[in-house]
Amino acid sequence: HPRPGEVSLENENYSQAVEDIKLCLEKQKNLPKDSRLVAESHYQLGVAQGFNAQYDEAVESLNSAIVIIKEKIKNLNEAHKTPSDDIKKEISELEALVPEIEEKIVDTKDMKKEAESKPKEGEEGFSTDTKDAKMTKSVSTIAVKRKAEDDGTDSKVKKVASDGEKETEKTAAAV
């Protein structure tokens, strides 16, 4: 039985994955505060949010997973003064997860930096860069139209320009 959000993640439907996992966390509300399942859900949510470009939320979710895991380790250590091999195994597994999640947080922050350094086409109010890009874009199309009117090949150039624009939109969407 796949975990909620896994199918959506595999289908690259990240916003749906985020929704699915949030619902899952709602349902897990009654589980113990240090439940591994809950930690896993936070981790999955963080991953989905990262893919969905919700970088700050992703970092929060991943941090929540770490908090829960550390709590679980502490509780296991306290509950079992002389832990059995199973408990020892679980503690060491949990301890190994923390640096992995911390690495994921670093990756997510890098993704955010990268995303901020290259503004996407057609996103309003993203940053001043996009507005400048829009300005230069409209100026260049005006220049093309003017040139076209001069030598009378108006419609051909316009078609090429609009096709070219469609192409850039496609590439921007694909990225």
C-alpha positions, 0 to 999 in steps of 0.5 A: 500500500503506497503512502499518501503522496507517494503516487503524486510524487512519482507522477510529479504532481507535487502540489497534489502530493503536498495536499495528500501528505498534509491530510495524512498528517492531519490523520496522524494527529493522534499518534504519539508526538515522537512517532516515526510515521509522523516524522516520515510524513514531515520528511515526505512533505518537505521533499514534496514542498521542495519540488513544489518550489515551497522552499521555506515550508520544505525546510520547516517540514524537514526540521519538524522531522528532525525534531520528532526523530531526536525526541524519539531517540531521547525517549527510547534512551530514557525508556530503556536503560538497558536497551535490547538489540532491537531498540539499539538498532532502532536508535542507531537507524534513527540517529543515521536519519538525522544527518540525511535529513539535514543534508536534504535541508541544505539541498533545499536551501540550494534549490531555493538560491538557484531558483531565486537566481534565475527568475521564471518567465511570466511570474509576476512580482517575483523580483525586479529582474523579471520586470526588467526582462519583460521590459527588454522583451517588449522593446525587442518585439517592438524593434522587430515589428518596426523593422518588418514594417520598413521592408514590408515582410510584416506578417512573416517576421511577426509569425516568427517572433510569436513562434519564438515566444511560444518556444521560450514559454515552453522551455520555461515551463519545462524547466 
